[in-house]
Amino acid sequence: MKLIFMTCAQSSAVDSQTGRLSLFHLLEQVQATSFPTAMSLTLVGMFAREPGEPDDQSVRLKVDLGETAVFDSAVNFSFRGKQRSRVLMAMNGLAIPSAGKLSFSFLSPEGAPLGPAWEVFIEKAQPQAGQPQAT
């Protein structure tokens, strides 16, 4: 099995009649007013299976901030007899302790990367002119 693509958005919607996915506000860079902060997002991965691989699969989703893991969990899904499967992970209130590079990775159960990571750069927002600086 391999990861064809992965992306991260602020929100998403799946059309109930066609199954088409719409993503809104792709996340590449985020500014937070203070730390720690919480983010809500949707992570999308499209997987393809090799011939002979079973329908039911399990992967790990790992989210790192720099060298520190902020989320690590199994993700179970099924190909339902098809060659490809789309995985949507709604993450509400993901705790971000500080600024840095947030890296989302899908891994095999053994820990091997299934494709490239999606990176979101978290920065401290600069106060607007005339606004007091948050501590």
Legacy VTK file of the C-alpha trace (Angstrom):
# vtk DataFile Version 3.0
C-alpha trace
ASCII
DATASET POLYDATA
POINTS 135 float
0.000 0.000 0.000
1.205 3.504 -0.703
0.086 7.010 0.044
-0.803 8.793 -3.211
-1.319 12.198 -1.635
-1.987 13.931 1.657
-3.188 17.425 2.458
-4.462 19.385 5.405
-7.302 21.926 5.406
-9.142 24.046 7.918
-12.414 22.346 6.945
-13.980 20.012 4.399
-17.298 18.809 3.004
-18.276 15.575 1.257
-21.181 15.759 -1.201
-23.722 13.136 -0.089
-24.829 12.321 -3.663
-21.509 12.183 -5.518
-19.018 11.531 -2.723
-16.868 14.392 -4.002
-14.642 16.033 -1.438
-14.256 19.800 -1.111
-11.450 21.258 0.990
-11.496 24.794 2.324
-8.487 26.846 3.389
-5.520 24.512 2.864
-3.104 24.803 5.761
0.519 25.565 4.968
1.238 28.312 7.474
-0.726 29.349 10.585
-0.284 32.308 12.887
-1.290 31.881 16.522
-1.815 34.798 18.889
-0.503 32.844 21.895
0.824 29.446 22.959
-0.252 26.883 23.826
-3.028 26.983 21.246
-5.482 24.517 19.729
-6.166 23.881 16.042
-9.082 22.238 14.314
-8.371 20.743 10.903
-9.124 17.960 8.454
-6.316 15.730 7.234
-6.912 13.850 3.977
-4.934 10.890 2.694
-5.496 8.917 -0.532
-4.124 5.377 -0.422
-3.634 2.807 -3.200
-3.257 -0.872 -2.491
-1.091 -3.398 -4.217
-2.598 -6.555 -5.763
-3.291 -9.155 -3.100
-3.414 -6.711 -0.184
-6.470 -7.099 2.040
-9.411 -4.673 2.029
-9.052 -3.811 5.723
-5.949 -1.799 6.592
-4.395 -0.112 9.586
-1.864 2.723 9.461
-0.511 5.160 12.029
-1.048 8.883 11.894
1.766 10.732 13.614
1.912 14.484 14.126
5.224 15.994 15.235
6.064 19.532 16.261
9.769 19.634 15.542
11.136 16.514 17.259
8.186 16.141 19.682
5.159 13.946 18.920
1.899 15.792 19.632
-0.379 13.025 18.264
0.167 9.349 17.426
-2.714 6.960 16.773
-3.810 3.989 14.677
-6.160 4.682 11.773
-8.254 1.778 10.494
-9.999 1.872 7.118
-11.226 -0.361 4.298
-10.727 -0.287 0.548
-14.193 -1.906 0.161
-13.078 -3.900 -2.865
-11.602 -0.877 -4.667
-8.040 -0.001 -5.650
-8.035 3.334 -3.785
-9.349 4.555 -0.463
-9.667 8.093 0.883
-9.127 8.673 4.602
-10.474 11.823 6.274
-9.323 12.618 9.803
-11.121 15.458 11.582
-8.850 16.709 14.340
-10.653 19.098 16.668
-8.595 20.878 19.313
-5.139 19.558 18.368
-2.893 20.995 21.106
0.045 23.015 19.790
2.447 23.941 22.619
4.733 26.321 20.683
5.697 27.738 17.315
7.504 25.438 14.894
7.093 23.022 12.017
4.068 20.744 12.405
4.559 17.551 10.381
1.741 15.082 9.571
2.811 11.559 8.527
1.024 8.334 7.683
3.175 5.360 8.729
2.974 1.611 8.331
2.253 -0.319 11.553
6.032 -0.918 11.719
6.711 2.848 11.550
7.884 3.204 7.932
6.630 6.340 6.110
3.971 5.560 3.489
4.651 8.795 1.599
5.847 12.347 2.107
4.727 14.283 5.178
2.498 17.375 5.044
4.088 20.317 6.842
2.381 23.315 8.416
4.505 26.135 9.799
3.134 27.542 13.057
4.256 31.090 13.855
3.547 33.619 16.576
1.335 36.362 15.159
2.769 39.853 15.276
0.527 42.333 17.103
-1.205 44.908 14.962
-0.053 48.487 15.305
-1.604 50.039 18.390
-2.486 46.680 19.939
-0.873 45.497 23.186
1.312 42.432 22.824
-0.062 39.175 24.291
2.186 37.270 26.674
LINES 1 136
135 0 1 2 3 4 5 6 7 8 9 10 11 12 13 14 15 16 17 18 19 20 21 22 23 24 25 26 27 28 29 30 31 32 33 34 35 36 37 38 39 40 41 42 43 44 45 46 47 48 49 50 51 52 53 54 55 56 57 58 59 60 61 62 63 64 65 66 67 68 69 70 71 72 73 74 75 76 77 78 79 80 81 82 83 84 85 86 87 88 89 90 91 92 93 94 95 96 97 98 99 100 101 102 103 104 105 106 107 108 109 110 111 112 113 114 115 116 117 118 119 120 121 122 123 124 125 126 127 128 129 130 131 132 133 134
